[in-house]
């Protein structure tokens, strides 16, 4: 084996991948070099690769402790590995400092510890020995310290994570018949008084009505912070930061400071603003640029009122804000410093200026110049903190509306797979980002050319060296106010499909990630937040992953579109797993009415998203077979009446077909059934079309009527009543 191949294997780069049709694709040497370089491992030549391999292999032996030790409650493995000099056994002192500050400590003879591994580094014999840890360690994030003459460097400090055996799963999601919920794109949930975009006030209002109709969960698109300087950047799956919220979702009318700001109230009553808002509401698509232009000055006025009426007077509300700042810590400070810097450097320019184009000192969040900027521009930093505080308060109010409406799960949030490389999270965590790499997916039946998402991944070894800090922060932020959290592309816990910048998706390959430890951290955060976890496992799934997720009490996902046998027949309800979220489709797939009409095939053909001229005809033939198979399946179950004209599968009543499909899913043992309102309301336009940016109005479509009219709509009410009878709370 060449040094390049050995280094790639040790770094977790898989030498080949199989596509969904079973075809084998070997990674080229150049792709391996690009991946290794993104991990900080030079391999331009065999000599460089050999040097990097030697350094990479010996690094874990040059410190006493692993950067992080992860234990699972109930596991027989309850020890930390310690590297020591084999020729100088001696004694070592250890201390564990728990999250609450309490300590446990002791002294141990290294010679008495079992040897797990030996190695010779620079002519020095080293051993890895196993230190048994106290059985009484509580769940949480602790610090382990060790010192002794035989240890590399004489002492070491590392993270010790003690996790529960599995994730949290509420009683309602453990047994049939389960619950049903509604999947929403919040921006499209417009109300009668909205500012051209659905907001947290609309969410709270819809939650109250949906809860009274029997809904158990409200699924949401990612609510992550995007780019205030470039509001047209609308994809919630390409965020600036996953740890903070998008302030465009703030309901202006619900901000408490409005009552104390005459200037803002006068502006609200102005004819010009009222006309602008009416136009924004009437538009069929969300105009993010215009929405931001309307909301931004109002939010500035409301902050000024808050500063004058509360911060300067030291009121109880000011103290609540200060408490939010303290609890959010350095992460909030860095995010809002980034926002203030972005304002500064885009002044007079069109759109967002990537942070790599800022003056050099400010590209480093720890640089003295950056610290000084935050101090000198404290008002702008505080303004952005105020926006996060108010957004969090309003999201919390929506969660309360879910609980008051009787929902057992409530808000079902979504954690995006990755981050935009030009955003705040990449700036704050740049040492962990694999530069020049995009995550994506190999070709599959719905994306025949594969997908490149333009999102740089965290390098797996760097993520572990950081004791999973940004991963923990993302989970914690998105479980806040939520009863369930969807993990986008959960296969990334085991491996991610990396693509070299500028390459085609098929030229990428898989890189392995520390599955066991990432699942352990997820279980800990889930139990602490009492938040169920759903792993989006659609596409190419590693063997055994779904079984592992089930054992961890992480729900899988099953879509009606994909649950077919090799002969094309739809699988019976009894074959669906007991730990799964079930639905007809997702935001990346056509609505059920559009799917039935083949609108998605026509759209992809028109936009040149199919790999060959023959693809369209083949897809239409397969779709015709699917329609016949589904009708046969539903009629065989008595969910649809017999066909008057079996040859005409398009004349079926669409409302009856939608009802039948959801009734079928309601009969599965899977505990979480999620409904896309677009299916029920007959919407034909797709929410997001993978493989497009500007060619399709992704993430901009509104629901066809205000939410107040939806909940009063006879069709919607009958549909909700039907599901509530099948899955009563």
LOBA-203760 format. One line per 5 residues: their letters; for each residue x, y, z of C-alpha. Coordinates in Angstrom, 3 decimals, decimal comma. Each point is the difference from the previous one (the first is absolute). Layout:
BEGIN
a = X/Y/Z  ... .
//
This chain:
BEGIN
xxxxx = 0,000/0,000/0,000  1,329/3,430/-0,908  0,576/2,618/2,680  -2,816/2,041/-1,532  -2,461/-2,872/0,262 .
xxxxx = 1,133/-0,848/3,539  -0,369/3,616/1,116  -3,428/0,289/-1,613  -1,156/-3,197/1,708  1,264/1,165/3,388 .
xxxxx = -1,716/3,375/-0,467  -3,324/-1,739/-0,646  -0,215/0,491/-3,762  -1,763/-2,956/-1,576  1,767/-1,240/-3,170 .
xxxxx = -3,209/-0,385/-2,022  -3,741/0,333/0,256  -2,998/-1,795/-1,464  -2,785/2,051/-1,497  -3,645/-0,840/0,608 .
xxxxx = -0,019/-2,321/-3,024  2,994/-1,970/1,270  2,638/1,528/-2,272  3,482/0,255/1,547  1,915/3,294/-0,249 .
xxxxx = 3,662/0,075/1,084  1,461/3,252/1,295  2,804/1,441/-2,084  3,389/0,756/1,610  -0,627/3,714/-0,631 .
xxxxx = -3,315/-0,108/1,872  1,712/-1,691/2,953  2,679/2,708/0,033  -2,617/2,753/-0,035  -1,899/-1,612/2,880 .
xxxxx = 3,202/-0,465/2,023  1,095/3,574/-0,617  -3,388/1,218/1,284  0,731/-1,961/3,195  3,389/1,672/0,362 .
xxxxx = 1,928/-3,063/-1,209  2,473/0,680/-2,813  0,257/-2,720/-2,642  1,171/1,727/-3,179  2,617/-2,728/-0,456 .
xxxxx = 0,608/-3,486/1,371  2,731/1,436/2,215  -2,371/2,614/1,436  -2,715/-2,603/0,474  2,439/-2,245/1,899 .
xxxxx = 1,033/2,873/2,266  -3,621/0,963/0,656  -0,891/-3,631/0,691  2,779/-0,311/2,578  -1,039/3,229/1,714 .
xxxxx = -3,701/-0,839/-0,081  0,575/-3,483/1,413  2,205/1,197/2,858  -1,978/3,097/1,050  -2,336/-1,910/2,374 .
xxxxx = 3,097/-1,342/1,802  1,458/3,432/0,691  -2,561/0,942/2,643  -1,178/-1,866/3,082  -3,747/0,116/-0,692 .
xxxxx = -2,277/-0,170/-3,009  -1,464/3,448/-0,748  -3,377/-1,406/1,046  -1,088/-3,181/1,750  -3,635/-0,996/-0,466 .
xxxxx = -1,702/-2,465/2,344  -3,494/-1,464/-0,278  -1,991/-0,721/3,153  -0,448/-3,740/0,412  2,978/-0,843/-2,187 .
xxxxx = 2,734/-2,341/1,326  2,554/2,372/-1,550  0,459/2,459/2,857  3,607/1,144/-0,262  2,277/2,660/-1,456 .
xxxxx = 3,087/-0,839/-2,040  3,302/1,411/1,272  3,260/0,114/-1,945  3,101/-0,488/2,158  3,694/-0,869/-0,295 .
xxxxx = 0,372/-3,773/0,214  3,403/0,334/1,627  -1,146/2,419/2,728  -3,279/-1,340/1,328  -0,232/1,848/3,313 .
xxxxx = -3,135/1,599/1,372  -2,494/2,475/-1,412  -2,588/2,208/1,639  -3,367/0,496/-1,634  -2,869/2,392/0,586 .
xxxxx = -3,462/0,232/-1,551  -1,713/3,374/0,270  -3,727/-0,363/-0,569  -2,201/2,589/-1,683  -1,281/1,184/3,380 .
xxxxx = 3,542/0,529/1,278  0,144/-3,053/2,267  3,094/-2,167/-0,258  1,170/-3,549/0,276  3,701/-0,742/0,107 .
xxxxx = 2,548/-2,642/0,809  3,452/-1,438/-0,561  0,765/-3,129/-1,972  3,029/-2,155/-0,714  0,319/-0,073/-3,793 .
xxxxx = 1,602/-3,442/0,144  -3,225/-1,366/1,484  -2,165/1,149/-2,919  -0,749/-2,389/-2,887  1,909/0,635/-3,209 .
xxxxx = -2,180/0,602/-3,054  2,697/0,747/-2,581  3,740/0,592/-0,375  1,980/2,172/-2,395  3,534/1,274/-0,472 .
xxxxx = 0,245/3,721/-0,805  3,384/1,602/-0,716  1,655/-3,062/1,519  -1,995/0,329/3,204  -2,251/-2,904/1,069 .
xxxxx = -3,508/1,212/0,829  -3,078/-1,744/1,317  -3,681/0,826/-0,036  -1,481/-1,128/3,308  -3,621/-0,009/1,167 .
xxxxx = -0,968/2,037/3,060  -3,263/-1,237/1,541  -2,238/2,969/0,823  -2,377/0,436/2,948  -3,322/-1,760/-0,572 .
xxxxx = -1,839/2,936/1,567  0,768/2,488/-2,770  -3,165/1,907/-0,928  -1,158/0,670/-3,550  1,562/3,123/-1,446 .
xxxxx = 3,084/1,771/-1,290  2,859/-0,280/2,467  3,721/0,725/0,038  2,603/-2,673/0,629  3,494/0,981/1,142 .
xxxxx = 3,019/-2,234/0,472  3,609/0,581/1,044  3,071/-2,199/0,410  3,671/-0,165/-0,944  -0,593/-2,892/-2,416 .
xxxxx = -2,601/1,904/-2,051  0,792/1,887/-3,226  0,391/3,620/1,017  -0,416/-0,933/3,651  -3,740/0,795/0,103 .
xxxxx = -3,095/0,320/-2,146  -3,598/1,271/0,091  -2,845/-1,241/-2,190  -3,776/-0,194/-0,305  -1,878/-2,916/1,546 .
xxxxx = -3,547/-0,487/-1,286  -2,351/-2,356/1,824  -3,064/-0,696/-2,137  -3,234/-1,941/0,571  -0,572/-3,311/-1,809 .
xxxxx = -2,476/1,495/-2,479  -1,810/3,146/-1,090  -3,200/1,303/1,562  -3,236/-1,325/-1,470  -3,344/1,126/1,453 .
xxxxx = -2,688/-2,540/0,765  -2,169/1,169/-2,912  2,772/-0,947/-2,452  0,668/-3,422/1,496  -3,244/-1,804/-0,829 .
xxxxx = -2,692/-0,041/-2,716  -2,149/1,685/-1,065  2,354/2,952/0,456  -0,749/3,597/-0,967  -0,308/2,084/-3,127 .
xxxxx = 1,551/3,366/-0,689  0,368/2,690/-2,635  3,241/0,850/-1,813  0,266/3,746/-0,532  2,320/2,330/-1,842 .
xxxxx = -0,258/2,883/2,452  0,760/2,689/-2,578  -3,020/-1,230/-2,006  -2,411/-0,064/2,964  -1,220/3,503/-0,646 .
xxxxx = -2,719/1,545/2,141  -2,467/2,740/-0,836  2,188/2,599/1,717  3,416/-1,397/-0,925  2,768/2,056/-1,549 .
xxxxx = 0,211/-2,167/-3,124  1,554/-2,925/1,859  -1,196/-2,452/2,614  1,332/0,890/3,447  0,071/-1,266/3,562 .
xxxxx = -3,329/1,669/0,710  -1,583/-1,880/-2,893  1,564/-3,194/1,325  -1,530/0,545/3,439  -3,408/0,741/-1,508 .
xxxxx = 0,038/-3,034/-2,255  1,259/-2,154/2,889  -2,985/0,913/2,146  -2,455/-0,845/-2,786  1,801/-3,179/-1,072 .
xxxxx = 0,237/-1,242/3,563  -3,727/0,386/0,511  -0,522/-2,045/-3,205  1,988/-2,945/1,351  3,463/0,645/-1,415 .
xxxxx = 2,836/-1,374/2,147  3,038/1,631/-1,643  0,947/2,933/-2,216  2,992/-0,661/-2,226  2,060/3,005/-1,071 .
xxxxx = 2,664/0,824/-2,534  3,362/0,911/1,581  -0,323/3,353/1,780  3,730/0,678/-0,167  1,592/3,424/-0,334 .
xxxxx = 0,604/0,943/-3,630  1,629/3,141/-1,432  -1,600/3,382/0,860  2,224/1,662/-2,585  -1,269/-2,330/-2,713 .
xxxxx = -3,650/-0,779/0,743  -0,421/-1,632/-3,416  2,147/-2,861/1,339  -3,099/-1,890/1,079  0,987/-3,648/0,409 .
xxxxx = -0,467/-1,058/3,626  2,350/-2,900/-0,711  2,898/2,335/-0,834  0,092/2,065/3,184  2,455/2,477/1,407 .
xxxxx = -0,398/-1,675/3,391  -2,027/-2,948/1,245  0,284/1,191/3,593  -2,085/3,166/-0,391  -3,321/1,053/-1,490 .
xxxxx = -1,034/1,918/-3,087  -1,246/3,432/1,215  -2,251/0,342/-3,066  -2,385/-2,347/1,835  -0,551/2,563/2,768 .
xxxxx = -3,629/1,104/0,153  0,246/3,794/0,226  -3,443/0,327/1,549  0,944/-2,399/2,810  3,183/1,815/1,090 .
xxxxx = -0,738/1,435/3,482  1,944/3,179/-0,757  -2,524/1,009/-2,654  -2,355/1,172/2,745  2,746/2,316/1,287 .
xxxxx = 1,124/1,386/-3,363  -2,321/2,708/-1,417  2,240/0,457/-3,046  -0,371/-3,654/-0,965  -3,766/0,067/0,536 .
xxxxx = -0,294/3,130/-2,143  2,006/-1,682/-2,715  -2,293/-3,038/0,161  -2,973/2,248/-0,678  1,616/1,830/-2,908 .
xxxxx = -1,683/-0,377/-3,379  3,305/-0,811/-1,698  0,826/-2,930/2,284  -3,553/-1,334/-0,068  0,048/0,012/-3,808 .
xxxxx = 3,408/-1,699/-0,030  -1,161/-2,723/2,379  -3,163/-0,593/-2,000  2,112/-0,532/-3,121  2,345/-2,368/1,841 .
xxxxx = -2,962/-2,034/1,255  -1,589/-0,166/-3,448  3,151/-1,288/-1,711  -0,089/-3,769/-0,695  3,661/-0,351/1,003 .
xxxxx = 1,923/1,303/2,990  2,037/3,031/-1,050  2,751/-0,283/2,597  1,752/3,192/-1,083  -3,164/2,070/0,335 .
xxxxx = -0,977/-1,700/3,275  3,424/0,768/1,466  -0,207/3,606/-1,209  -3,346/0,387/1,776  0,950/-1,720/3,255 .
xxxxx = 3,560/1,256/0,536  -0,753/3,663/0,816  -2,880/-1,021/2,251  2,236/-2,364/1,957  2,579/2,775/0,378 .
xxxxx = -2,666/2,299/1,481  -1,220/-2,686/2,366  3,527/-0,634/1,248  0,522/3,707/0,622  -3,195/0,019/2,056 .
xxxxx = 1,174/-3,046/1,952  3,384/1,595/0,675  -1,534/3,271/1,215  -2,856/-1,489/2,007  1,685/-3,052/1,471 .
xxxxx = 3,781/-0,334/-0,371  0,667/3,568/1,143  -2,463/-0,369/2,886  1,064/-3,464/1,083  -3,523/-1,447/-0,058 .
xxxxx = -1,027/-3,624/0,534  -0,271/-0,368/-3,758  3,555/1,258/-0,391  1,124/-2,615/2,531  -1,784/-2,703/-1,999 .
xxxxx = 1,978/1,133/-3,039  3,263/-0,032/1,953  -0,823/-3,516/1,197  -0,491/-1,105/-3,616  3,391/1,499/-0,861 .
xxxxx = 1,704/-1,808/2,880  -1,641/-3,330/-0,736  0,827/0,234/-3,711  3,635/0,774/0,811  2,864/0,382/-2,416 .
xxxxx = -1,962/-1,610/-2,850  -2,523/2,870/-0,052  2,756/2,569/0,312  1,857/-1,447/-2,974  -3,103/-0,294/-2,148 .
xxxxx = -1,079/3,576/0,632  3,553/1,285/-0,408  0,010/-1,705/-3,391  -3,280/1,738/-0,892  1,417/3,380/1,020 .
xxxxx = 3,205/-0,623/-1,966  -2,021/-1,086/-3,024  -1,946/3,289/0,191  3,230/1,965/0,217  1,704/-1,610/-2,960 .
xxxxx = -2,986/-0,133/-2,330  -0,753/3,718/0,500  -0,386/1,543/-3,432  0,172/-3,384/-1,703  -2,756/-2,146/-1,460 .
xxxxx = -0,741/-3,119/2,004  2,017/-2,006/2,488  3,806/0,235/-0,097  1,531/-3,412/0,822  2,094/0,124/3,158 .
xxxxx = 3,065/-1,278/-1,851  -0,046/3,338/-1,860  -0,015/2,076/3,186  3,208/1,698/1,116  2,296/-2,786/1,217 .
xxxxx = -0,137/0,562/3,795  -3,788/-0,197/0,092  -0,056/-3,401/-1,643  1,122/-1,394/3,355  -2,665/0,102/2,723 .
xxxxx = 2,734/-0,053/2,668  2,168/2,770/-1,449  0,545/3,088/2,203  -1,461/2,141/-2,774  -3,206/-2,056/0,014 .
xxxxx = -0,296/0,267/3,780  0,575/3,744/-0,201  -2,610/0,348/-2,738  -2,621/-1,745/2,140  0,819/2,342/2,878 .
xxxxx = -0,040/3,140/-2,144  -3,239/-1,012/-1,750  -1,749/-1,371/3,060  -3,335/1,596/-0,961  -0,140/-1,813/-3,327 .
xxxxx = 0,996/-3,283/1,644  -2,685/0,501/2,643  -2,588/0,795/-2,665  0,576/-3,380/-1,629  -0,133/-1,677/3,405 .
xxxxx = -3,357/1,687/0,565  -1,297/-1,483/-3,267  1,056/-3,486/1,087  -1,610/0,502/3,407  -3,307/1,107/-1,479 .
xxxxx = 0,018/-2,762/-2,617  0,631/-2,573/2,725  -2,773/1,463/2,166  -2,513/-0,161/-2,840  0,996/-3,548/-0,945 .
xxxxx = -0,489/-0,948/3,634  -3,478/1,551/-0,102  -0,844/-2,151/-3,032  1,197/-3,085/1,869  -2,275/0,971/2,903 .
xxxxx = -2,934/0,310/-2,427  0,696/-3,572/-1,121  -0,064/-1,265/3,576  -3,120/1,955/0,855  -1,659/-1,462/-3,100 .
xxxxx = 0,607/-3,504/1,326  2,817/-1,035/-2,341  2,054/-2,850/1,437  3,094/0,858/-2,066  -0,551/3,610/-1,017 .
xxxxx = 2,683/1,690/-2,064  1,955/-2,457/-2,155  3,100/1,923/-1,041  2,574/-0,744/-2,682  3,806/0,095/0,277 .
xxxxx = 1,678/0,563/-3,366  2,901/-2,221/-0,978  2,465/2,788/-0,669  0,876/3,670/-0,064  0,806/2,558/-2,652 .
xxxxx = 3,747/0,529/-0,153  -0,470/3,778/-0,048  -2,040/0,101/3,190  0,424/0,608/3,707  0,385/-3,634/1,045 .
xxxxx = 2,743/-0,659/-2,547  1,758/3,188/1,164  -0,206/-1,011/3,659  1,020/-3,640/-0,645  2,291/0,441/-2,993 .
xxxxx = 2,696/-2,299/1,402  -2,444/-2,899/-0,301  -1,303/0,711/-3,511  1,242/-2,126/-2,921  0,797/2,790/-2,465 .
xxxxx = -0,625/-0,583/-3,688  -2,448/-2,848/0,599  -3,744/-0,186/-0,551  -2,265/-2,582/1,549  -2,523/-1,683/-2,239 .
xxxxx = -1,364/-3,332/-1,142  0,697/-2,438/-2,819  -2,603/-0,437/-2,765  -3,375/-1,457/0,989  -3,376/-0,446/-1,746 .
xxxxx = -1,229/3,518/0,835  3,367/1,696/-0,604  1,518/-1,914/-2,858  3,058/2,260/-0,227  0,621/-0,120/3,737 .
xxxxx = 0,021/3,023/2,280  2,639/2,481/1,140  -1,373/2,205/2,748  2,826/2,533/0,159  0,345/-0,487/3,764 .
xxxxx = 3,474/-0,613/1,435  0,107/-2,789/2,605  1,820/-0,089/3,298  3,045/-2,258/-0,262  -0,744/-3,044/2,175 .
xxxxx = 3,297/-0,076/1,894  -0,061/3,730/0,637  -3,585/-0,298/1,272  1,063/-2,696/2,451  3,048/1,986/1,086 .
xxxxx = -2,428/2,817/0,877  -1,986/-2,459/2,159  -2,979/0,471/-2,363  -0,527/3,593/1,188  -1,861/1,340/-3,072 .
xxxxx = -1,977/-3,216/-0,377  -1,183/0,219/3,609  -0,840/3,674/-0,417  -2,070/-0,673/-3,110  -1,984/-2,779/1,635 .
xxxxx = -0,643/2,035/3,127  -1,066/3,135/-1,858  -2,463/-1,858/-2,211  -1,499/-2,164/2,738  -0,883/3,196/1,834 .
xxxxx = -3,797/0,482/0,110  -0,415/-3,260/-1,961  -1,620/-3,333/0,755  1,726/-1,656/-2,952  2,984/0,718/-2,217 .
xxxxx = 0,640/-1,258/-3,518  3,685/-0,600/-0,742  0,508/0,805/-3,667  1,926/-2,765/-1,812  0,683/-2,056/3,129 .
xxxxx = 2,220/-2,253/-2,114  2,590/2,717/0,634  0,454/-1,422/3,496  1,614/-3,024/-1,662  1,375/1,457/-3,230 .
xxxxx = -0,356/3,063/-2,204  0,277/0,206/-3,758  2,761/2,538/-0,714  0,391/1,615/-3,426  3,069/1,997/-1,061 .
xxxxx = -0,850/3,600/-0,770  -1,096/0,389/-3,625  -0,251/-3,756/-0,603  -3,068/-1,958/-1,019  -1,803/-1,865/2,800 .
xxxxx = 0,893/-3,369/-1,517  3,692/0,916/0,503  -0,406/0,145/3,787  0,399/-2,628/2,685  -0,873/-0,894/3,572 .
xxxxx = 1,867/1,068/3,133  -0,729/-1,808/3,258  -1,089/1,763/3,205  -0,032/-1,221/3,637  -3,525/-1,450/0,040 .
xxxxx = 0,044/-1,435/3,524  1,087/3,214/1,653  -2,309/2,225/-2,024  -2,953/-2,209/0,913  1,020/0,143/3,657 .
xxxxx = 0,112/3,798/-0,016  -3,371/0,088/-1,763  -1,507/-2,276/2,659  1,312/2,233/2,793  -1,382/3,199/-1,521 .
xxxxx = -3,287/-1,728/-0,856  -0,559/-1,236/3,550  0,917/3,355/1,499  -2,401/1,889/-2,258  -2,669/-2,760/0,109 .
xxxxx = 0,045/0,249/-3,774  -0,585/-2,965/-2,319  2,428/-0,455/-2,906  -0,888/-0,904/-3,575  2,826/-0,925/-2,352 .
xxxxx = -0,615/0,905/-3,646  1,364/-3,174/-1,592  -1,193/0,334/-3,588  2,353/-0,851/-2,823  3,053/-2,260/0,201 .
xxxxx = 0,040/-1,359/3,561  3,012/-1,913/1,382  -0,747/-3,609/0,861  -1,173/-0,433/3,569  -0,542/3,711/0,691 .
xxxxx = -3,787/-0,187/0,192  0,179/-2,849/2,478  2,472/1,981/2,065  -2,244/3,073/-0,012  -2,933/-2,085/1,179 .
xxxxx = 2,045/-1,399/2,889  0,861/3,600/0,924  -3,738/0,888/-0,050  0,607/2,353/-2,913  -2,931/-0,124/-2,414 .
xxxxx = 0,684/-0,773/-3,632  -1,896/1,514/-2,953  -2,182/-1,869/-2,464  -1,666/1,579/-3,020  -2,905/-1,503/-1,909 .
xxxxx = 1,746/0,883/-3,274  2,911/-2,308/0,838  -1,639/-2,886/1,858  -0,293/-2,376/-2,952  1,294/-3,521/-0,559 .
xxxxx = 2,349/-0,892/-2,818  -2,997/-0,961/-2,143  -1,492/3,482/0,452  -2,797/-0,955/2,401  -0,600/2,202/3,008 .
xxxxx = 0,865/-1,524/3,333  -2,681/-0,747/2,547  -0,566/2,204/3,020  1,242/-2,750/2,301  3,472/0,139/-1,596 .
xxxxx = 0,650/3,559/1,159  2,249/0,190/3,082  -1,314/0,827/3,453  2,627/2,705/0,367  -0,525/2,246/-2,968 .
xxxxx = -1,377/3,293/-1,231  -2,246/-0,764/-3,001  -1,170/2,352/-2,721  -0,809/0,080/-3,699  2,938/2,219/-0,955 .
xxxxx = 2,271/2,832/1,172  0,828/3,587/-0,943  2,549/-1,337/-2,538  -2,627/-2,078/-1,809  -3,102/0,935/-1,985 .
xxxxx = -3,304/0,424/1,766  -2,260/-3,021/-0,358  -2,305/1,681/-2,570  3,026/1,111/-2,070  1,581/-3,432/0,286 .
xxxxx = -3,202/-1,608/-1,286  -0,093/2,363/-2,986  3,736/-0,480/-0,757  0,557/3,748/0,323  3,358/-0,618/1,681 .
xxxxx = 1,276/-2,044/-2,937  -0,964/2,712/-2,462  1,661/2,626/2,183  3,259/-1,906/0,338  0,082/-0,657/-3,728 .
xxxxx = -0,601/3,684/-0,768  2,861/1,000/2,314  2,414/-2,596/-1,410  0,237/-1,885/3,278  -0,265/-3,428/-1,617 .
xxxxx = 3,194/-1,797/-1,053  -1,100/-1,130/-3,469  -2,699/0,604/-2,634  -1,465/-3,425/0,770  -0,435/0,729/3,702 .
xxxxx = -3,274/1,892/-0,293  -1,786/-2,811/-1,826  1,356/-2,583/2,447  -1,134/2,053/2,993  -3,476/0,465/-1,456 .
xxxxx = -0,308/-3,731/-0,601  1,030/-0,733/3,571  -2,449/2,610/1,295  -2,859/-1,608/-1,927  0,878/-3,342/1,569 .
xxxxx = 0,109/1,679/3,409  -3,468/1,511/-0,449  -1,452/-3,346/-0,986  1,729/-1,736/2,913  -1,167/2,562/2,554 .
xxxxx = -3,579/-0,030/-1,221  -0,028/-3,782/0,110  1,467/0,067/3,494  -2,446/2,556/1,401  -3,011/-1,609/-1,691 .
xxxxx = 1,024/-3,393/1,264  -0,111/1,396/3,531  -3,429/1,533/-0,572  1,381/3,545/0,322  -1,180/0,941/-3,505 .
xxxxx = -3,103/-1,154/-1,893  0,432/-2,345/-2,991  1,074/1,655/-3,221  -2,640/0,940/-2,557  2,708/0,069/-2,662 .
xxxxx = 3,104/-1,888/1,210  2,026/1,203/-2,999  -0,460/3,667/0,982  2,077/0,452/3,139  -0,017/3,805/-0,234 .
xxxxx = -3,750/0,477/0,294  -0,065/-1,075/3,636  -1,296/2,649/2,384  3,143/1,587/1,447  -1,498/0,875/3,380 .
xxxxx = -1,186/-3,586/0,436  3,416/-1,285/-1,053  1,825/2,286/2,469  -2,336/-1,128/2,777  0,511/-3,654/-0,886 .
xxxxx = 3,791/0,334/-0,011  0,041/1,672/3,407  -2,509/-2,503/1,399  2,354/-2,744/-1,109  2,950/1,666/1,742 .
xxxxx = -2,121/0,526/3,119  -0,448/-3,770/0,174  3,752/-0,673/0,178  1,608/-0,758/3,375  2,288/2,998/-0,482 .
xxxxx = -0,835/2,464/2,797  0,527/3,337/-1,776  -2,032/0,769/-3,131  0,806/3,384/-1,541  -2,253/1,737/-2,520 .
xxxxx = 1,033/2,542/-2,616  -2,874/2,503/-0,190  0,852/0,524/-3,666  -1,287/-3,524/-0,695  -3,341/0,694/1,647 .
xxxxx = -0,393/3,447/-1,562  0,817/-1,195/-3,518  3,243/1,979/-0,424  1,976/-1,011/-3,091  3,173/2,061/0,403 .
xxxxx = 3,007/-1,689/1,642  1,459/1,633/3,118  3,622/-0,655/-0,952  1,446/-1,534/-3,147  3,433/-1,515/0,743 .
xxxxx = 2,636/0,877/-2,556  -1,334/3,516/-0,569  0,814/3,404/1,454  -1,655/2,766/-2,012  -1,711/-2,195/-2,589 .
xxxxx = -2,834/-0,816/2,404  -1,507/2,168/2,787  1,269/-2,211/2,804  -0,992/0,815/3,599  -2,292/2,840/-1,100 .
xxxxx = -3,417/-1,554/-0,578  -2,833/0,949/2,306  -2,938/-2,184/0,878  -2,949/0,896/-2,231  -1,942/1,857/2,702 .
xxxxx = 0,615/1,604/3,407  0,213/-2,504/2,824  -3,192/1,398/1,516  -1,837/-1,045/-3,176  1,722/-3,400/-0,076 .
xxxxx = -1,176/-0,991/3,467  -3,537/1,153/-0,905  0,080/-1,729/-3,395  -2,542/-2,837/-0,291  2,409/-2,244/-1,872 .
xxxxx = 2,731/0,472/2,636  -2,391/-0,441/2,919  -1,407/-3,246/-1,400  3,492/-1,326/-0,654  1,191/0,882/3,533 .
xxxxx = -3,101/-1,623/1,512  0,655/-3,170/-2,012  3,576/-0,333/1,273  -1,004/0,851/3,557  -2,486/-2,860/-0,046 .
xxxx = 2,690/-2,368/-1,248  2,665/1,300/2,361  -1,812/1,496/2,991  2,035/1,788/2,622 .
//
